[in-house]
Amino acid sequence: MLERPLTKRTLGILMVAGGVLGFVGSLVVDLMPGGMGIIGPTQAAAMVGCVVAAIVGLTLIPLGDRPA
């Protein structure tokens, strides 16, 4: 098992990466063959959630190596 606890910096980096990947993934779905080409309300809500997660992650990064 892991001996060190998860730090706030690591958690922030993971949240930013997840938010960016989720946002880009939502956009890529529309570019795939068979995609409708429009952003629906559910997709828009998911994209807003990804942006919020990335912003929260950005605020955690400067807090350093304290345990999360």
Sequence and secondary structure as in RCSB ss.txt:
>XXXX:A:sequence
MLERPLTKRTLGILMVAGGVLGFVGSLVVDLMPGGMGIIGPTQAAAMVGCVVAAIVGLTLIPLGDRPA
>XXXX:A:secstr
  SS  BHHHHHHHHHHHHHHHHHHHHHHHHSTT  SS  HHHHHHHHHHHHHHHHHHHHGGGTTSB 
